Amino acid sequence: IRLDFSEKKGQLFYQPYQTLHGSAAGSLHGVFVKEFTMENNGQLTHTAHGIVGFTGNKRLDLTIVTQGARMEDLAALIAPGQTITGNIDNTVHVTGTLDDIEAEGSLHFYEGSYRGMLISGADGKYERKNGITTFKDFYITSPNVNLHLNGTADRDNHLDFDIRADAIHFDKLNLHMPYPVFGTAQFVGKLQGTIDSPI
């Protein structure tokens, strides 16, 4: 079976597009995605190619490249309920099976915010295996603080991170103290708990 397709103006997995094109070949056992592209606002935002199996071990071997996509759209798919804005470039190699997805990639996040905190940029690598996502050398810069993170998040969103914070500007953190707070500081420690209730 060979399939060539195109669509205009829609959404796929919460990702908006003005044009969508694809070419694939396969059978009931699986499909080889030769080309898949999504374009939005005149920019190519997502491309993909690789193999998706439907029977047996349902093997995956896909490479997905995202450029200039909106983080709000991507968060609706991978982290619903999180208050995040910005732009993202991401390259990920997805392997494993449909029942146990593994992934390895790198991302560049820029000109955004998370839960109201401005973020100038964030860069790092990540890996997902056995339901655990490992974040490697994530550097986050913002007007308030610069962060360096290494750690994991499990399938229940429990966190275990080593964190280093530099250039913490107390006067920009909105601490709501009963008296003025000024100065800068550094912090080295752990980030644990969950995404919704970090400690």
CORWOVEN-V293700 format. One line per field, one symbol per residue. phi: phi as a letter, one per 30 degrees, with the letter a starting at -180 (. if undefined). A space follows every 10 residues. Layout:
# CORWOVEN-V293700
phi: ???
This chain:
# CORWOVEN-V293700
phi: .bbcbabbha bbhicdbcbb babbblbddl bcddabbbbb hibdcbbaak bbccbidhdc abcbccbidd dedddddcbd jddbbkcbca bbccbibddb dcababbbca hbabhiddbd abblcbbcah iccccchdcb cadcacbbbb lbbddcidcb bdbbcchdcd dcchdhddbd bbjbabbbac bbibddbdb
